[in-house]
């Protein structure tokens, strides 16, 4: 029973547990909604049994699971190759300088701040394009840098206004294909090619714009607005998922909160 000495639990142990919890949370987010989630749960069960057999000194059974764990690391790399790639891409695209936003997700460290983006202009442009059924895909950069995507399109440096956004996505405009990336109220790139999500549980009614919006919000912390060319419906995506809203006013509030 000497393996557990709770009275020796110090600050380093707390940090260790906290970081492992964060790591497991982000791994879960990567595999959530995919077939890999079942494999992930199975691995957790095998690991817990492996640790339990060690604790109970069940030598033979522990050796069996120990061999599985040692060989299984190679199988993990093969099975979780897409998820590992997403995780490394997420780490590689993170802007660690981030203008002091590294801890922005921690509510108790978060101070009141106002988004630098002209949210009213962006939402008004989407509303207007929705009425005319003009397809659009707008990606709003947050903490993760999207510089690795700008070279797939045309780099720009245009201040965001409602007419600018509408003119970019005008059907006869040479810039309307692909996505635009907005950072600090500036259109930094147009005609950007985004990574398309391969999730099979996305309804068939959603086309490439929605799949691209899901893909980029899965891999980074960016948020995206999509205007459907077929229905005129406005969709808001965050963390690879659709965020529901009742009207334009509620969407404006949600976007303002997420960008603050």
C-alpha positions in Angstrom: 0.0 0.0 0.0 3.1 2.3 -0.1 2.3 3.1 -3.7 -0.2 5.7 -2.8 0.9 8.4 -0.4 -1.6 11.1 -0.7 0.0 13.1 2.0 3.1 13.5 -0.3 0.9 15.1 -3.0 2.6 18.4 -3.8 2.3 21.3 -6.2 4.4 19.5 -8.9 2.0 16.5 -8.6 -0.9 18.8 -9.0 0.6 20.4 -12.1 1.4 16.9 -13.5 -2.2 15.7 -13.1 -3.6 19.0 -14.4 -1.5 18.8 -17.6 -2.4 15.2 -18.2 -6.1 16.1 -17.8 -5.7 18.9 -20.4 -3.8 16.5 -22.8 -6.6 13.9 -22.5 -9.2 16.6 -23.0 -7.7 17.7 -26.3 -7.1 14.1 -27.4 -10.8 13.5 -26.8 -11.7 16.6 -28.8 -9.6 15.4 -31.7 -11.3 11.9 -31.9 -14.8 13.0 -30.8 -17.4 12.2 -33.5 -15.1 9.8 -35.3 -14.8 6.0 -35.3 -11.5 6.5 -33.5 -13.4 7.4 -30.3 -14.2 3.8 -29.8 -10.6 2.8 -30.2 -9.5 5.5 -27.8 -12.0 4.3 -25.1 -10.7 0.7 -25.7 -7.1 1.9 -25.2 -8.1 3.6 -21.9 -9.7 0.4 -20.7 -6.6 -1.7 -21.6 -4.3 0.8 -19.9 -6.4 0.8 -16.7 -6.5 -3.0 -16.6 -2.7 -3.0 -17.2 -2.2 -0.6 -14.2 -4.6 -2.6 -12.0 -2.9 -5.9 -12.7 0.4 -4.3 -11.7 -1.1 -2.9 -8.5 -2.6 -6.3 -7.6 0.7 -8.1 -8.5 -1.1 -10.3 -11.0 2.2 -11.2 -12.7 1.0 -13.4 -15.6 -1.9 -11.2 -16.7 0.2 -8.1 -16.2 2.9 -9.5 -18.6 0.2 -10.2 -21.2 -1.0 -6.6 -21.1 2.5 -5.3 -20.8 3.4 -6.9 -24.1 0.3 -5.5 -25.7 1.1 -2.0 -24.4 4.8 -2.2 -25.6 3.8 -3.4 -29.1 0.7 -1.3 -29.3 2.5 2.0 -29.6 3.3 1.2 -33.3 -0.3 0.3 -33.9 -1.4 3.5 -32.3 0.7 5.6 -34.8 -1.0 3.7 -37.7 -4.5 3.8 -36.4 -4.4 7.4 -35.2 -2.4 8.8 -38.0 -5.1 11.4 -39.1 -5.6 12.5 -35.5 -1.9 12.7 -34.8 -1.5 14.9 -37.9 -4.3 17.2 -36.7 -2.7 17.5 -33.2 0.7 18.3 -34.7 -0.8 20.8 -37.1 -2.6 22.4 -34.2 0.6 22.7 -32.3 2.6 23.9 -35.3 0.1 26.6 -36.2 -0.2 28.0 -32.7 1.1 31.6 -32.4 2.8 31.4 -29.0 3.4 35.1 -28.9 -0.3 35.5 -29.5 -0.4 39.1 -28.3 -0.7 37.9 -24.7 -3.6 35.6 -25.4 -2.0 32.4 -24.3 -4.2 32.1 -21.2 -7.3 33.6 -22.9 -9.2 30.3 -22.4 -8.8 30.5 -18.6 -11.9 32.4 -17.5 -10.4 33.5 -14.2 -7.5 35.1 -15.9 -9.6 36.7 -18.7 -10.0 40.4 -18.6 -12.7 42.4 -20.3 -11.6 43.2 -23.8 -13.3 44.4 -27.0 -12.9 42.6 -30.3 -10.9 44.6 -32.8 -13.0 43.2 -35.6 -16.0 45.1 -37.0 -18.5 42.4 -36.1 -21.5 44.5 -37.2 -20.0 45.0 -40.7 -19.2 41.3 -41.0 -22.6 40.1 -39.9 -24.4 42.7 -41.9 -22.5 41.6 -45.0 -23.5 38.0 -44.3 -27.1 39.0 -43.8 -27.1 40.9 -47.1 -25.5 38.0 -49.0 -28.0 35.6 -47.4 -30.8 37.6 -49.0 -29.2 37.4 -52.4 -28.1 33.8 -51.9 -24.4 34.7 -52.5 -22.1 32.0 -51.2 -19.5 33.0 -48.8 -16.9 31.6 -46.4 -15.3 33.9 -43.8 -12.7 32.7 -41.4 -11.9 34.8 -38.3 -8.4 34.2 -36.8 -8.1 34.1 -33.0 -5.0 32.8 -31.1 -3.8 30.3 -33.7 -1.9 31.9 -36.6 -3.3 31.1 -40.0 -0.3 32.3 -41.9 0.3 28.7 -43.2 -2.9 29.1 -45.2 -2.5 32.5 -46.7 -0.1 31.3 -49.4 -2.8 29.1 -50.8 -4.7 32.2 -51.9 -4.0 35.9 -52.5 -2.5 37.9 -49.7 -4.3 41.1 -48.9 -4.3 44.0 -46.5 -7.8 45.5 -46.7 -9.7 47.0 -43.8 -13.0 45.2 -43.2 -16.2 46.9 -44.2 -19.5 45.6 -45.3 -19.1 46.7 -49.0 -15.6 45.1 -49.2 -16.9 41.7 -48.0 -19.9 41.8 -50.3 -17.7 42.8 -53.3 -15.2 40.0 -52.6 -17.9 37.4 -52.7 -19.9 39.0 -55.6 -20.5 36.1 -58.1 -18.6 37.8 -60.9 -15.7 38.8 -58.7 -12.4 37.0 -59.4 -11.9 36.7 -55.7 -15.2 35.0 -54.7 -13.9 31.4 -54.8 -12.4 30.0 -51.6 -12.4 31.6 -48.2 -11.2 34.9 -46.8 -9.2 35.2 -43.6 -9.8 38.1 -41.3 -7.4 39.2 -38.5 -7.7 42.3 -36.4 -10.4 43.8 -38.8 -8.2 43.3 -41.8 -8.8 40.9 -44.7 -5.3 39.3 -44.8 -6.1 36.8 -47.6 -8.7 35.9 -50.2 -9.3 32.8 -52.3 -7.8 30.7 -49.6 -8.0 26.9 -49.9 -9.0 25.4 -46.5 -8.5 21.8 -45.4 -11.8 19.9 -45.9 -13.2 17.8 -43.1 -13.5 14.1 -43.9 -16.1 13.4 -41.2 -18.8 11.0 -42.4 -21.4 12.3 -40.0 -21.8 15.6 -41.7 -25.3 15.8 -43.3 -25.3 15.5 -47.1 -27.0 18.9 -47.5 -23.8 20.7 -46.5 -21.4 21.2 -49.4 -17.7 22.0 -49.6 -17.9 25.4 -48.0 -19.3 23.9 -44.8 -16.8 21.0 -44.9 -14.0 23.5 -45.3 -15.3 25.6 -42.4 -15.6 22.4 -40.2 -12.0 21.4 -41.3 -10.3 24.7 -40.3 -12.2 25.1 -37.0 -11.3 21.5 -36.1 -7.6 22.1 -36.7 -7.3 25.6 -35.2 -9.2 27.8 -32.8 -10.5 30.0 -35.6 -14.2 30.5 -36.1 -16.0 30.6 -39.4 -19.1 32.0 -41.0 -20.7 30.3 -44.0 -23.4 31.6 -46.3 -25.1 28.9 -48.3 -25.4 29.6 -52.0 -28.3 27.2 -52.3 -30.5 28.2 -49.3 -29.0 31.5 -48.2 -28.7 30.1 -44.7 -26.0 31.5 -42.4 -24.0 29.0 -40.4 -21.5 29.7 -37.6 -18.8 27.1 -36.8 -16.5 26.8 -33.9 -14.3 23.8 -32.8 -15.6 21.8 -35.8 -19.2 22.1 -34.7 -22.2 24.2 -35.8 -23.2 26.8 -33.2 -27.0 27.3 -33.1 -28.5 30.8 -32.9 -32.1 32.2 -33.4 -31.4 35.4 -35.2 -28.8 37.9 -36.4 -28.7 39.7 -33.0 -27.9 36.5 -31.2 -25.3 35.6 -33.7 -23.7 39.0 -33.3 -23.6 38.5 -29.5 -22.1 35.0 -29.8 -19.4 36.2 -32.3 -18.5 39.2 -30.1 -18.1 36.9 -27.1 -15.9 34.4 -29.0 -13.7 37.1 -30.4 -13.2 39.1 -27.2 
